Amino acid sequence: MTTTRFAPSPTGYIHVGNLRTALMNYLIARKAGGTFILRIDDTDPERSKEEYVDAIKQDLEWLGLHWDRVERQSDRLDRYAEAADKLREMGRFYEAFETPTELDLKRKKQLNMGKPPVYDRAALNLSDAEKEALRAERGNGVWRFKLDHERIEWNDGILGDISIDAASVSDPVLIRGDGQVLYTIASVVDDTEMGVTDVVRGSDHVTNTATQIQIIEALGGTCPRFAHHSLLTGPQGEALSKRLGTLALRDLREQGVQPMALLSLMARLGSSDPVELRSEMAELIDGFDITRFGAAPTKFDVQDLFPLTAKHLQSLPLADVADAVADAGVPTEVAEPFWAMARENITTLADLKGWWELCRDGAEPLIADEDREFIAEAIALLPEGPFDGETWGTWTKDVKEATGRKGKGLFMPLRKALTGMERGPEMAALLPLLQVIRARG
């Protein structure tokens, strides 16, 4: 059975880059009728916060990305310790004591000699006595996985055939000196024991994948199918890394972005398929194909979300937005005609408040000097009300007969006088909702 996972670290709020990974894994699992695991990568006790665990769940629920089960890596430390012991017994795990400064000097020396800046495995030559002396002086060392220096190859779901020379990669650190288990081994153990069959993640993980394939094989596991999606850039191709903090999902939600607008964009962005607004998750699932995504950096513009949000809102019945309409102050008895009028003229639900204030309080009339007499005559012909859907047509017909004006010269000055705006909703729908018409004064 197809099993995928999303493994965020609870060290901050998830952003659009994280969402891309989560959504692809979710869609693969759901399309295959498989399992989607939410796996909290909380092996760093200093940086992991429970409030971020809660926030991750809230954001995924807001989007409708429902997981089948939750796993926490902090509950599985014994499994990682067992895997580490197994690697030690196999001679594939060794302790190293270099300081960050020493490692940096080694890298610079190798680069100056025209060699790849990989760890030189000096720790393998330490005697037991030398190790004891270093532990006494510096504390426990880090534990590195000893790579077999051969080519590591796999067929990537997006990038195609990948081949990496393990000799060009440093033996990865799997356990820090303070005992903290790092993602590289924790993920391997989890993926193997949880039966994960497909892993989609960012292209910045390609080298990690190469080393993890060797760790999986060393531990006797089965490698999942890997796919590495392109990284997002800004609309001009600029790096998004410094802006991701402002593209947190909860910030987008606060700005009024609708879940289906965001999902519709992210499920197609970077693929050969056009972005099309979908009304429900099932459509995204049915149309998803990981092989249609490309390797080139993918431009993301947050502004693209707002036309999609507006289009989505236009399709919704009152029942789906009743709370937002009520929050804008709209009385229940006019909620239906108000929503019918407003939904074609909003970008986000926050815009409802402004339209209701116009209906409730009226607008400052916008009247050109040459139209003042015309407006005064027209307003005198406006019936007292209450208004209905026929009032606008009847009134403008009377005004046309009385003044001789027609077309834009008739309708535009009336709209500006009643709403203070040059464009907006159909006046036949808006006029019955206007509780105050300042132009009367």
N, C-alpha and C positions, 0 to 999 in steps of 0.2 A: 504493500500500500504506500502511496505517495505521502511523505511526511516532510514538511518544511518548518522553519522556525524563524522568528525575529528575536534577536538577542541584544536589546539595548542596554547600555550602562546607565544606571539611575544616578547620574552625576549632573544632570541638567534636563531641561525640557527638550522633547524631540522636535526636530525641524523638518523642512521639506526634503532634505537629503536623506534623513532616517526614514521618512515616509516612503520614499521611492523603494527602498529595500524592503520595508514591511509589506507594501502593497504587492510587489512582484511575488514575494513568497506566499502571501495570502492567496493571490489569484491562481497560482500554480496548484496549491493544495485544494482549493475549492473546485477548480475545473476538473481535477482528477477524482473528486469525491474523497479526498484524503484528510490528513490531520495537520492543523496549523498550531504550532506551539509558541507561546510567549515565554521566552527564557530570559530571566533577569540576570544580567552579567554584573553581579554585586560582590565580586571577590576582593574589591578594594574597600576595606571597612572605613577608611578615612574619608573618601570622596563620595561613597554611596549614601544616598539619603532616602528615607522612607517616603518623604513628601514627593520625590521624583518618581518613585515606583507608582504611587497613586496617580500622579499626573500622567504618566505614560498610559496607564489603563484608561483614564478619563478621555485622553485624546483619541485612543484607538476606538473606544466605544462611541465617541462623537461621530467618528467616520463610519461606524458600522463594521469595523474589522474585528470580528468576534473570534477569540481564540478557543481552542478545544481544551487546553489545559495550560496551567502556569507552572514553570519550573524556576527554581532559584539556585544559582550556582553556589551561594553561601551554604546551602543545605547539602552540598555534594563534595565538600572538601576531602572527605575520607576516600572518595572514589579517585580523586586526582592524586592523592598521596599513594594509593595502591599502584596507579599507573606509573608514577615516578619511581617507585621501588622496582617495578618490572623493568623499566628502562635502565636503571642502575645495574640490575642483575645481568642485563644483556650487554653491558659495556657501552651503551648508547647515551649515557648521561654523566656529565662530569662537572665538578665544581671549579669555578674560576674566580679570581680575586682582584683583577685589575680595577683601579679606580676610573671614573669617567675621564679624568685628565689623562691618565695613561693610555686609555683606549683612543682618545682623540689624537694623542701624539703618534700612536701606531698608525692610525688612518692617514694622517698627514704624510708620514714617512713613506707609506705604500703608494700614495698618490704621486708623490715626488719621484718615485721610482717607476711610475707608469704601471703599477699593479692595481688590481681591484681592491678597494678598502674593506677587506673582510678580516674577521678575527683570525689570528695566526695560530690558534690552538696551543699557545704557550703553556696553558694550565695542564695540558696532558703530560708535560714533562716534569711536573712537580713531584717530589718525593712526599711520602706521608709526613715526614718531619717538617718539610717546608710548608706543607698545608697547615699543619698544627701551628707553626710559627705565624703564618699569615692570619689564621683565625684569631690567634691571641692578640695580634696587632690591629686587625681591621674588622674583626667579627666574621660572621658567616659569609661565604661567597655566594655568587649566583650560580644556578645550575643551568648548563647549556646542553642542548640535544646535539649529539654528534651526527652530522649529516653524512650519508654515503655520497662521495663525490662522483656522481653520475648524472645523466640528464633526467630531469623530472618532466614527464609529458602527460597531458590530458587534452581531451576535446572539450573546449569551453562552449557553453550554450549560447554565448554572444560573441566572444572573441575568436572562436574557431580553434584550430590546433595550436596549443601552447607547448613550448619546449624551453626549459630553463636549466642551465648548467648549475648544479648544486655547488660546484667549486667557486662560483661567483657570488655565493650568498654566505653570510656569517652564520655559524652555528647559533640557532636562536636561543635566547634566554627564556626558560619556561618557568623558573621559580626565582624570585628576587632574594636578595640577602636577608631581608626581614621575614622571609617565609611566604610572602604573598604569591599565590598561584596566578600566572598570567593567562590571558585569553587564549594564547596559542595552544596550550595543552588542555585547558578546561573545555574549549570548544571541541577539540578532537574527541575527548572522552565522552562528552555529552552527545555529540552527533552520532558516535558509534553506538552508545548504549541506548539512545532514544530512537534509533532506527531512522535517522534523518536521511532521506534519499536525494533531496535537492537543496542546494545552497546557492542563493543569489545574494551578492553583495557588491560593494563598489570596486572599481578597477584598481584602487589603491591597495587592495588586499591580494593582488596576484602573487606577489612574492610570498606572503603568508601562506597562501594556498599551496604553493610548491613545497614549503617546509612541512606543512600539515599533512600532505599526502604521504611523505616519508614517515611521519610519526604514526599516522593511522596504520600504515602497513607494518611498522615495527610492533605495534600493539595488537596486530592480528585482526584489524577491523576492515570493513568494506568502505571504499571511498564513495561518497555521494557524487551526484552530478553537479558540477560547479558551473556557474555563470557569473560573469563580472560586468555589471552595468557601468556605463560611462558616468563621469562625475558632472555635476551641475555647475554651470557658470552663470554669471550675470548676463543681462541682455546684450551687453557689448563684448561678451566673451571674457569678462574679468572674473577673477577667482571669487567664489562665493564664501570661502571659509571665514572671512572676517565679518560677513553680513548674516551668517546663519543664525546668530543670536537674535536677530530681528525678524527672522522667518520661522520662529517657533510656531507650531500648529495652534497653540492657544492664542498667540498674537493675531494670526490670520482669522481665527474664530471671532476674536474681539473686534476685528475690522469688518465683520459681517460676511466673510466668505462662507458660502454654503458647502456642506460636505460633498455633494455630488459634483459641484463645479471643480473642487480640488481633486477629487478622485478621477473625474473624466480627463482632466489635464494630465495628471501624473501617470495614468495608465497607458497613455499614448506618447508622451513627451520623449523624444529620442528614438522613436520607432519610425518605420516607413508608412505607418497608418496615420491618417489625419486625426487631429483632435476633434472629437464630436461630443457634444453634451449628451450624456446618458441619464435616464430618469431613475434607473435602479441598478443595484449591484449586479444582478444576474446578467445584465447586458455586458458589463465590463468583464465578467468571468467568461462568458461565452466567446467573446471576441479577443481574449488575451492569447498572445503567442510570443514567447520569449525570444524566438529566433528572428523576429522582425525588428529587434532593437539593434542599434549600431554602436560602434566603439568610440566614435568621435565625441568630444566634450559636448554637452547638451545645454543649450541656452534656456534659462528659466527667467521669466519676467513676471513678477507678482501681479503686475497690472493686467495680465491676461486672465486672471481669475475673476475679475469684476464683471466683464461682459458675460462670462459663463454663469456667474451668480445671478445677474439680472435676468438672463434667459431662463434659468431654472425657476426663479421666483414667479415669472409670468405664467408658468405652467401649473402652478399650485392652486388648489381650491382653498377657500377660506379655512376649512377645518385644519389644514396643515399649518396655518400661520395665525390661528385665532389668538394665541397667547401674545404674539408680537403686536397684533392689531389692538388688543385690549391694553397692552403696556403703553401704546402710543396715546392712549386716552380716548379711543373711539368708543362711543356707546354701543351696546350690543344691538340696539334696534337699527342702526345704520351701518353695522360692520360689513354686511354683504355688499351693498352698493359701494361703500367706501373702498373695499378691497378690489372690486371690479374696476373701479376708476383708477386706483393708485398703482396697481401692480405693473401696469405697462410703463410706469414713469418713475420707477425706483431702481437703484443699483443694489442696495442692501436694505434689509428690513429697518435699519436705523432711519432711513429716509421717510418712513411712514409718519413719524412725529411731525415733520415739517408740513406734510400735506394736511394732516389733521389740524394743525395750528392755523393753516390758511382757511380751512373750512369753518373752524370755530370762531376765529377772531377777525377774519377778513384780511385783505392786503392793502397796503398803501397804493392807491391808484397810480398808474403810470399813464399820464395823459399829455399828449403833445399840445402845444398852444393852438394849432390849427384844428384840433379835434374837440376843443372844450365845448363849443356850442352843440356839436353833434352828440357828444356823450351826455350832456345835460338833457337833450331832447330824447335820447334813447332811454335813459334811466327813468324819465317821466313816463315812458310807455311800459316799463317793466311792471308786471302785476305784483301784488303784495305777497302772493304765495299762499299756501306752500307750493313749491315748485316740484315738477316731476320730469320724466324723461322727454316730454313733449314741449316743455316750456321754452327751451332755447330755440327750437325751430319756429314756434309760433311767434315768439318775441322778435327774433331777427327778421321774420317776414314782415311784421308790423313796422319795424324800424326802417326796413328797406322801402316800403311803400310811403312812409312819412318823409324820408330824407332823400330818397333817390340813390343812396349808396348801395353798392353791391360788391361781392367778391371780397378780396383781401381788404379793400378800403372800408368794408363794413365790419368784417369779423375781427380783424387784428386790433383795431382800437377798442372794441368791446372786451376782447380777451385781456388786453393790457389794463383796462380800467377796472375789471373785476378781480384780476389775479395779480396784477403788478408784474406779469411775466409775458414774454413774447411767444412762448410755446409751453406746452404742457398737455394735460389730459384732454379728451374730447369734452367740449364745453357742455354738451347735452348731458353727460354723466356727472360733470363737476357741479353745474349750477344747482341741482336739487340738494346738494350737500352744503352749499354756502349758507351758513347761519347768519353771517353779517356781510353786508355789501356796503363797503365804505363809500363807494362812488355815489351812493344816494345822497350823501351829505355834500 
